[in-house]
Amino acid sequence: MEVPFSNLELAFILIAFMVFSLFSLASVLSNRNKESPKEEYAKLKRTSKRKRSTDPKVANVKEAV
């Protein structure tokens, strides 16, 4: 059975895969936001105040009848 790739081609494919994996891991693990934990907490606190109540609104029954 013949090998589909030469050793040089296999080495190139392996190196390309390793470089791709390295850049993928770096993009996932890098922290682009350099905020301190206190700033991050303050931001979360501000956004939570903006959220509206999720309670269902009840219609006035007297007006509907």
PDB file of N, CA, C and O in Angstrom:
ATOM      1  N   MET A   1       0.838  -1.175   0.000  1.00  0.00           N
ATOM      2  CA  MET A   1       0.000   0.000   0.000  1.00  0.00           C
ATOM      3  C   MET A   1       0.889   1.247   0.000  1.00  0.00           C
ATOM      4  O   MET A   1       1.848   1.337   0.767  1.00  0.00           O
ATOM      5  N   GLU A   2       0.568   2.176  -0.845  1.00  0.00           N
ATOM      6  CA  GLU A   2       1.393   3.363  -1.004  1.00  0.00           C
ATOM      7  C   GLU A   2       0.980   4.447  -0.004  1.00  0.00           C
ATOM      8  O   GLU A   2      -0.205   4.591   0.298  1.00  0.00           O
ATOM      9  N   VAL A   3       1.945   5.205   0.507  1.00  0.00           N
ATOM     10  CA  VAL A   3       1.680   6.300   1.425  1.00  0.00           C
ATOM     11  C   VAL A   3       1.231   7.511   0.603  1.00  0.00           C
ATOM     12  O   VAL A   3       1.890   7.867  -0.373  1.00  0.00           O
ATOM     13  N   PRO A   4       0.105   8.157   0.988  1.00  0.00           N
ATOM     14  CA  PRO A   4      -0.412   9.263   0.174  1.00  0.00           C
ATOM     15  C   PRO A   4       0.444  10.532   0.245  1.00  0.00           C
ATOM     16  O   PRO A   4       0.353  11.373  -0.650  1.00  0.00           O
ATOM     17  N   PHE A   5       1.269  10.693   1.279  1.00  0.00           N
ATOM     18  CA  PHE A   5       2.088  11.902   1.436  1.00  0.00           C
ATOM     19  C   PHE A   5       3.530  11.512   1.720  1.00  0.00           C
ATOM     20  O   PHE A   5       3.800  10.473   2.323  1.00  0.00           O
ATOM     21  N   SER A   6       4.440  12.348   1.282  1.00  0.00           N
ATOM     22  CA  SER A   6       5.850  12.134   1.621  1.00  0.00           C
ATOM     23  C   SER A   6       6.086  12.641   3.046  1.00  0.00           C
ATOM     24  O   SER A   6       5.218  13.281   3.640  1.00  0.00           O
ATOM     25  N   ASN A   7       7.256  12.348   3.576  1.00  0.00           N
ATOM     26  CA  ASN A   7       7.568  12.778   4.948  1.00  0.00           C
ATOM     27  C   ASN A   7       7.595  14.300   5.059  1.00  0.00           C
ATOM     28  O   ASN A   7       7.174  14.848   6.077  1.00  0.00           O
ATOM     29  N   LEU A   8       8.079  14.983   4.039  1.00  0.00           N
ATOM     30  CA  LEU A   8       8.127  16.435   4.059  1.00  0.00           C
ATOM     31  C   LEU A   8       6.716  17.027   4.073  1.00  0.00           C
ATOM     32  O   LEU A   8       6.451  17.989   4.794  1.00  0.00           O
ATOM     33  N   GLU A   9       5.829  16.460   3.287  1.00  0.00           N
ATOM     34  CA  GLU A   9       4.439  16.941   3.263  1.00  0.00           C
ATOM     35  C   GLU A   9       3.757  16.686   4.605  1.00  0.00           C
ATOM     36  O   GLU A   9       3.030  17.547   5.101  1.00  0.00           O
ATOM     37  N   LEU A  10       3.983  15.523   5.192  1.00  0.00           N
ATOM     38  CA  LEU A  10       3.409  15.219   6.506  1.00  0.00           C
ATOM     39  C   LEU A  10       3.933  16.173   7.565  1.00  0.00           C
ATOM     40  O   LEU A  10       3.172  16.611   8.428  1.00  0.00           O
ATOM     41  N   ALA A  11       5.213  16.502   7.517  1.00  0.00           N
ATOM     42  CA  ALA A  11       5.785  17.449   8.474  1.00  0.00           C
ATOM     43  C   ALA A  11       5.142  18.824   8.303  1.00  0.00           C
ATOM     44  O   ALA A  11       4.821  19.480   9.294  1.00  0.00           O
ATOM     45  N   PHE A  12       4.953  19.265   7.068  1.00  0.00           N
ATOM     46  CA  PHE A  12       4.327  20.555   6.820  1.00  0.00           C
ATOM     47  C   PHE A  12       2.882  20.571   7.330  1.00  0.00           C
ATOM     48  O   PHE A  12       2.456  21.547   7.948  1.00  0.00           O
ATOM     49  N   ILE A  13       2.133  19.507   7.078  1.00  0.00           N
ATOM     50  CA  ILE A  13       0.745  19.416   7.550  1.00  0.00           C
ATOM     51  C   ILE A  13       0.708  19.441   9.074  1.00  0.00           C
ATOM     52  O   ILE A  13      -0.147  20.105   9.660  1.00  0.00           O
ATOM     53  N   LEU A  14       1.621  18.731   9.715  1.00  0.00           N
ATOM     54  CA  LEU A  14       1.670  18.693  11.181  1.00  0.00           C
ATOM     55  C   LEU A  14       2.014  20.063  11.758  1.00  0.00           C
ATOM     56  O   LEU A  14       1.396  20.492  12.733  1.00  0.00           O
ATOM     57  N   ILE A  15       2.990  20.753  11.172  1.00  0.00           N
ATOM     58  CA  ILE A  15       3.366  22.085  11.644  1.00  0.00           C
ATOM     59  C   ILE A  15       2.210  23.058  11.445  1.00  0.00           C
ATOM     60  O   ILE A  15       1.933  23.865  12.332  1.00  0.00           O
ATOM     61  N   ALA A  16       1.529  23.003  10.299  1.00  0.00           N
ATOM     62  CA  ALA A  16       0.393  23.892  10.042  1.00  0.00           C
ATOM     63  C   ALA A  16      -0.722  23.635  11.055  1.00  0.00           C
ATOM     64  O   ALA A  16      -1.343  24.580  11.542  1.00  0.00           O
ATOM     65  N   PHE A  17      -0.977  22.384  11.370  1.00  0.00           N
ATOM     66  CA  PHE A  17      -2.005  22.049  12.358  1.00  0.00           C
ATOM     67  C   PHE A  17      -1.631  22.581  13.736  1.00  0.00           C
ATOM     68  O   PHE A  17      -2.488  23.097  14.452  1.00  0.00           O
ATOM     69  N   MET A  18      -0.376  22.463  14.109  1.00  0.00           N
ATOM     70  CA  MET A  18       0.067  22.951  15.417  1.00  0.00           C
ATOM     71  C   MET A  18      -0.035  24.474  15.498  1.00  0.00           C
ATOM     72  O   MET A  18      -0.443  25.009  16.529  1.00  0.00           O
ATOM     73  N   VAL A  19       0.330  25.178  14.427  1.00  0.00           N
ATOM     74  CA  VAL A  19       0.226  26.637  14.423  1.00  0.00           C
ATOM     75  C   VAL A  19      -1.233  27.060  14.507  1.00  0.00           C
ATOM     76  O   VAL A  19      -1.573  27.976  15.256  1.00  0.00           O
ATOM     77  N   PHE A  20      -2.099  26.396  13.740  1.00  0.00           N
ATOM     78  CA  PHE A  20      -3.530  26.695  13.789  1.00  0.00           C
ATOM     79  C   PHE A  20      -4.085  26.462  15.195  1.00  0.00           C
ATOM     80  O   PHE A  20      -4.864  27.272  15.698  1.00  0.00           O
ATOM     81  N   SER A  21      -3.690  25.369  15.823  1.00  0.00           N
ATOM     82  CA  SER A  21      -4.158  25.067  17.182  1.00  0.00           C
ATOM     83  C   SER A  21      -3.658  26.113  18.175  1.00  0.00           C
ATOM     84  O   SER A  21      -4.400  26.532  19.064  1.00  0.00           O
ATOM     85  N   LEU A  22      -2.414  26.530  18.026  1.00  0.00           N
ATOM     86  CA  LEU A  22      -1.854  27.535  18.923  1.00  0.00           C
ATOM     87  C   LEU A  22      -2.609  28.853  18.813  1.00  0.00           C
ATOM     88  O   LEU A  22      -2.951  29.454  19.831  1.00  0.00           O
ATOM     89  N   PHE A  23      -2.876  29.312  17.583  1.00  0.00           N
ATOM     90  CA  PHE A  23      -3.613  30.560  17.412  1.00  0.00           C
ATOM     91  C   PHE A  23      -5.059  30.435  17.901  1.00  0.00           C
ATOM     92  O   PHE A  23      -5.618  31.391  18.437  1.00  0.00           O
ATOM     93  N   SER A  24      -5.658  29.269  17.719  1.00  0.00           N
ATOM     94  CA  SER A  24      -7.024  29.064  18.218  1.00  0.00           C
ATOM     95  C   SER A  24      -7.066  29.141  19.737  1.00  0.00           C
ATOM     96  O   SER A  24      -7.940  29.800  20.302  1.00  0.00           O
ATOM     97  N   LEU A  25      -6.142  28.483  20.392  1.00  0.00           N
ATOM     98  CA  LEU A  25      -6.086  28.537  21.858  1.00  0.00           C
ATOM     99  C   LEU A  25      -5.793  29.946  22.350  1.00  0.00           C
ATOM    100  O   LEU A  25      -6.369  30.391  23.342  1.00  0.00           O
ATOM    101  N   ALA A  26      -4.905  30.646  21.666  1.00  0.00           N
ATOM    102  CA  ALA A  26      -4.568  32.009  22.078  1.00  0.00           C
ATOM    103  C   ALA A  26      -5.776  32.925  21.955  1.00  0.00           C
ATOM    104  O   ALA A  26      -5.981  33.788  22.809  1.00  0.00           O
ATOM    105  N   SER A  27      -6.579  32.756  20.915  1.00  0.00           N
ATOM    106  CA  SER A  27      -7.746  33.620  20.755  1.00  0.00           C
ATOM    107  C   SER A  27      -8.822  33.303  21.792  1.00  0.00           C
ATOM    108  O   SER A  27      -9.555  34.196  22.217  1.00  0.00           O
ATOM    109  N   VAL A  28      -8.918  32.066  22.193  1.00  0.00           N
ATOM    110  CA  VAL A  28      -9.923  31.693  23.193  1.00  0.00           C
ATOM    111  C   VAL A  28      -9.486  32.128  24.590  1.00  0.00           C
ATOM    112  O   VAL A  28     -10.306  32.606  25.374  1.00  0.00           O
ATOM    113  N   LEU A  29      -8.213  31.965  24.902  1.00  0.00           N
ATOM    114  CA  LEU A  29      -7.739  32.216  26.258  1.00  0.00           C
ATOM    115  C   LEU A  29      -7.301  33.651  26.510  1.00  0.00           C
ATOM    116  O   LEU A  29      -7.110  34.039  27.662  1.00  0.00           O
ATOM    117  N   SER A  30      -7.139  34.442  25.467  1.00  0.00           N
ATOM    118  CA  SER A  30      -6.688  35.816  25.682  1.00  0.00           C
ATOM    119  C   SER A  30      -7.820  36.652  26.261  1.00  0.00           C
ATOM    120  O   SER A  30      -8.988  36.451  25.928  1.00  0.00           O
ATOM    121  N   ASN A  31      -7.462  37.592  27.132  1.00  0.00           N
ATOM    122  CA  ASN A  31      -8.440  38.467  27.760  1.00  0.00           C
ATOM    123  C   ASN A  31      -8.271  39.845  27.143  1.00  0.00           C
ATOM    124  O   ASN A  31      -7.350  40.580  27.498  1.00  0.00           O
ATOM    125  N   ARG A  32      -9.151  40.192  26.226  1.00  0.00           N
ATOM    126  CA  ARG A  32      -9.037  41.478  25.538  1.00  0.00           C
ATOM    127  C   ARG A  32      -9.424  42.634  26.453  1.00  0.00           C
ATOM    128  O   ARG A  32      -8.892  43.735  26.306  1.00  0.00           O
ATOM    129  N   ASN A  33     -10.323  42.412  27.375  1.00  0.00           N
ATOM    130  CA  ASN A  33     -10.745  43.458  28.311  1.00  0.00           C
ATOM    131  C   ASN A  33      -9.803  43.421  29.508  1.00  0.00           C
ATOM    132  O   ASN A  33      -9.785  42.453  30.268  1.00  0.00           O
ATOM    133  N   LYS A  34      -9.046  44.453  29.662  1.00  0.00           N
ATOM    134  CA  LYS A  34      -8.080  44.513  30.757  1.00  0.00           C
ATOM    135  C   LYS A  34      -8.674  45.219  31.971  1.00  0.00           C
ATOM    136  O   LYS A  34      -7.967  45.953  32.661  1.00  0.00           O
ATOM    137  N   GLU A  35      -9.944  45.012  32.238  1.00  0.00           N
ATOM    138  CA  GLU A  35     -10.602  45.641  33.383  1.00  0.00           C
ATOM    139  C   GLU A  35     -10.248  44.885  34.654  1.00  0.00           C
ATOM    140  O   GLU A  35     -10.038  43.672  34.642  1.00  0.00           O
ATOM    141  N   SER A  36     -10.187  45.622  35.736  1.00  0.00           N
ATOM    142  CA  SER A  36      -9.956  44.984  37.018  1.00  0.00           C
ATOM    143  C   SER A  36     -11.266  44.329  37.470  1.00  0.00           C
ATOM    144  O   SER A  36     -12.337  44.689  36.980  1.00  0.00           O
ATOM    145  N   PRO A  37     -11.190  43.385  38.385  1.00  0.00           N
ATOM    146  CA  PRO A  37     -12.413  42.742  38.861  1.00  0.00           C
ATOM    147  C   PRO A  37     -13.409  43.730  39.474  1.00  0.00           C
ATOM    148  O   PRO A  37     -14.619  43.526  39.373  1.00  0.00           O
ATOM    149  N   LYS A  38     -12.912  44.801  40.111  1.00  0.00           N
ATOM    150  CA  LYS A  38     -13.821  45.796  40.694  1.00  0.00           C
ATOM    151  C   LYS A  38     -14.608  46.516  39.598  1.00  0.00           C
ATOM    152  O   LYS A  38     -15.810  46.742  39.738  1.00  0.00           O
ATOM    153  N   GLU A  39     -13.922  46.876  38.503  1.00  0.00           N
ATOM    154  CA  GLU A  39     -14.600  47.554  37.400  1.00  0.00           C
ATOM    155  C   GLU A  39     -15.618  46.631  36.739  1.00  0.00           C
ATOM    156  O   GLU A  39     -16.711  47.053  36.360  1.00  0.00           O
ATOM    157  N   GLU A  40     -15.238  45.366  36.612  1.00  0.00           N
ATOM    158  CA  GLU A  40     -16.155  44.400  36.017  1.00  0.00           C
ATOM    159  C   GLU A  40     -17.402  44.229  36.886  1.00  0.00           C
ATOM    160  O   GLU A  40     -18.516  44.139  36.370  1.00  0.00           O
ATOM    161  N   TYR A  41     -17.209  44.184  38.208  1.00  0.00           N
ATOM    162  CA  TYR A  41     -18.337  44.056  39.123  1.00  0.00           C
ATOM    163  C   TYR A  41     -19.239  45.285  39.036  1.00  0.00           C
ATOM    164  O   TYR A  41     -20.463  45.162  39.048  1.00  0.00           O
ATOM    165  N   ALA A  42     -18.639  46.462  38.949  1.00  0.00           N
ATOM    166  CA  ALA A  42     -19.424  47.698  38.849  1.00  0.00           C
ATOM    167  C   ALA A  42     -20.229  47.709  37.560  1.00  0.00           C
ATOM    168  O   ALA A  42     -21.378  48.152  37.550  1.00  0.00           O
ATOM    169  N   LYS A  43     -19.643  47.230  36.478  1.00  0.00           N
ATOM    170  CA  LYS A  43     -20.359  47.183  35.200  1.00  0.00           C
ATOM    171  C   LYS A  43     -21.547  46.229  35.285  1.00  0.00           C
ATOM    172  O   LYS A  43     -22.633  46.542  34.798  1.00  0.00           O
ATOM    173  N   LEU A  44     -21.340  45.063  35.904  1.00  0.00           N
ATOM    174  CA  LEU A  44     -22.440  44.105  36.060  1.00  0.00           C
ATOM    175  C   LEU A  44     -23.546  44.673  36.940  1.00  0.00           C
ATOM    176  O   LEU A  44     -24.729  44.451  36.682  1.00  0.00           O
ATOM    177  N   LYS A  45     -23.162  45.396  37.968  1.00  0.00           N
ATOM    178  CA  LYS A  45     -24.140  45.988  38.874  1.00  0.00           C
ATOM    179  C   LYS A  45     -24.982  47.037  38.151  1.00  0.00           C
ATOM    180  O   LYS A  45     -26.195  47.109  38.348  1.00  0.00           O
ATOM    181  N   ARG A  46     -24.324  47.864  37.298  1.00  0.00           N
ATOM    182  CA  ARG A  46     -25.060  48.879  36.534  1.00  0.00           C
ATOM    183  C   ARG A  46     -26.036  48.241  35.553  1.00  0.00           C
ATOM    184  O   ARG A  46     -27.172  48.697  35.426  1.00  0.00           O
ATOM    185  N   THR A  47     -25.607  47.198  34.863  1.00  0.00           N
ATOM    186  CA  THR A  47     -26.488  46.567  33.870  1.00  0.00           C
ATOM    187  C   THR A  47     -27.635  45.833  34.544  1.00  0.00           C
ATOM    188  O   THR A  47     -28.718  45.732  33.966  1.00  0.00           O
ATOM    189  N   SER A  48     -27.425  45.314  35.761  1.00  0.00           N
ATOM    190  CA  SER A  48     -28.516  44.609  36.434  1.00  0.00           C
ATOM    191  C   SER A  48     -29.598  45.586  36.893  1.00  0.00           C
ATOM    192  O   SER A  48     -30.766  45.209  36.988  1.00  0.00           O
ATOM    193  N   LYS A  49     -29.230  46.826  37.176  1.00  0.00           N
ATOM    194  CA  LYS A  49     -30.223  47.826  37.571  1.00  0.00           C
ATOM    195  C   LYS A  49     -31.105  48.218  36.396  1.00  0.00           C
ATOM    196  O   LYS A  49     -32.261  48.601  36.578  1.00  0.00           O
ATOM    197  N   ARG A  50     -30.558  48.121  35.191  1.00  0.00           N
ATOM    198  CA  ARG A  50     -31.308  48.511  34.003  1.00  0.00           C
ATOM    199  C   ARG A  50     -32.366  47.491  33.611  1.00  0.00           C
ATOM    200  O   ARG A  50     -33.321  47.832  32.913  1.00  0.00           O
ATOM    201  N   LYS A  51     -32.212  46.252  34.046  1.00  0.00           N
ATOM    202  CA  LYS A  51     -33.158  45.206  33.656  1.00  0.00           C
ATOM    203  C   LYS A  51     -34.542  45.527  34.202  1.00  0.00           C
ATOM    204  O   LYS A  51     -34.703  45.955  35.345  1.00  0.00           O
ATOM    205  N   ARG A  52     -35.516  45.309  33.363  1.00  0.00           N
ATOM    206  CA  ARG A  52     -36.890  45.562  33.798  1.00  0.00           C
ATOM    207  C   ARG A  52     -37.443  44.347  34.519  1.00  0.00           C
ATOM    208  O   ARG A  52     -36.908  43.243  34.420  1.00  0.00           O
ATOM    209  N   SER A  53     -38.498  44.570  35.226  1.00  0.00           N
ATOM    210  CA  SER A  53     -39.140  43.482  35.949  1.00  0.00           C
ATOM    211  C   SER A  53     -39.750  42.505  34.955  1.00  0.00           C
ATOM    212  O   SER A  53     -40.321  42.914  33.943  1.00  0.00           O
ATOM    213  N   THR A  54     -39.629  41.221  35.245  1.00  0.00           N
ATOM    214  CA  THR A  54     -40.185  40.203  34.357  1.00  0.00           C
ATOM    215  C   THR A  54     -41.545  39.715  34.857  1.00  0.00           C
ATOM    216  O   THR A  54     -42.063  38.712  34.367  1.00  0.00           O
ATOM    217  N   ASP A  55     -42.130  40.430  35.842  1.00  0.00           N
ATOM    218  CA  ASP A  55     -43.439  40.044  36.344  1.00  0.00           C
ATOM    219  C   ASP A  55     -44.482  40.267  35.251  1.00  0.00           C
ATOM    220  O   ASP A  55     -44.438  41.278  34.550  1.00  0.00           O
ATOM    221  N   PRO A  56     -45.419  39.330  35.102  1.00  0.00           N
ATOM    222  CA  PRO A  56     -46.456  39.538  34.078  1.00  0.00           C
ATOM    223  C   PRO A  56     -47.388  40.686  34.471  1.00  0.00           C
ATOM    224  O   PRO A  56     -47.736  40.860  35.640  1.00  0.00           O
ATOM    225  N   LYS A  57     -47.770  41.441  33.487  1.00  0.00           N
ATOM    226  CA  LYS A  57     -48.669  42.547  33.726  1.00  0.00           C
ATOM    227  C   LYS A  57     -50.123  42.044  33.705  1.00  0.00           C
ATOM    228  O   LYS A  57     -50.516  41.307  32.800  1.00  0.00           O
ATOM    229  N   VAL A  58     -50.900  42.440  34.688  1.00  0.00           N
ATOM    230  CA  VAL A  58     -52.282  41.989  34.786  1.00  0.00           C
ATOM    231  C   VAL A  58     -53.183  43.143  34.312  1.00  0.00           C
ATOM    232  O   VAL A  58     -53.070  44.279  34.773  1.00  0.00           O
ATOM    233  N   ALA A  59     -54.064  42.811  33.392  1.00  0.00           N
ATOM    234  CA  ALA A  59     -54.977  43.831  32.866  1.00  0.00           C
ATOM    235  C   ALA A  59     -56.060  44.149  33.893  1.00  0.00           C
ATOM    236  O   ALA A  59     -56.411  43.317  34.730  1.00  0.00           O
ATOM    237  N   ASN A  60     -56.569  45.350  33.809  1.00  0.00           N
ATOM    238  CA  ASN A  60     -57.655  45.750  34.703  1.00  0.00           C
ATOM    239  C   ASN A  60     -58.932  45.075  34.198  1.00  0.00           C
ATOM    240  O   ASN A  60     -59.365  45.340  33.077  1.00  0.00           O
ATOM    241  N   VAL A  61     -59.532  44.217  35.002  1.00  0.00           N
ATOM    242  CA  VAL A  61     -60.685  43.432  34.597  1.00  0.00           C
ATOM    243  C   VAL A  61     -61.926  44.316  34.438  1.00  0.00           C
ATOM    244  O   VAL A  61     -62.759  44.047  33.572  1.00  0.00           O
ATOM    245  N   LYS A  62     -62.062  45.339  35.238  1.00  0.00           N
ATOM    246  CA  LYS A  62     -63.240  46.207  35.169  1.00  0.00           C
ATOM    247  C   LYS A  62     -63.331  46.920  33.832  1.00  0.00           C
ATOM    248  O   LYS A  62     -64.422  47.103  33.293  1.00  0.00           O
ATOM    249  N   GLU A  63     -62.162  47.329  33.286  1.00  0.00           N
ATOM    250  CA  GLU A  63     -62.174  48.019  32.001  1.00  0.00           C
ATOM    251  C   GLU A  63     -62.506  47.062  30.856  1.00  0.00           C
ATOM    252  O   GLU A  63     -63.107  47.479  29.866  1.00  0.00           O
ATOM    253  N   ALA A  64     -62.131  45.805  30.971  1.00  0.00           N
ATOM    254  CA  ALA A  64     -62.359  44.850  29.886  1.00  0.00           C
ATOM    255  C   ALA A  64     -63.802  44.430  29.786  1.00  0.00           C
ATOM    256  O   ALA A  64     -64.250  44.051  28.703  1.00  0.00           O
ATOM    257  N   VAL A  65     -64.560  44.483  30.884  1.00  0.00           N
ATOM    258  CA  VAL A  65     -65.945  43.988  30.877  1.00  0.00           C
ATOM    259  C   VAL A  65     -66.904  45.034  30.455  1.00  0.00           C
ATOM    260  O   VAL A  65     -68.107  44.780  30.396  1.00  0.00           O
TER     261      VAL A  65
END
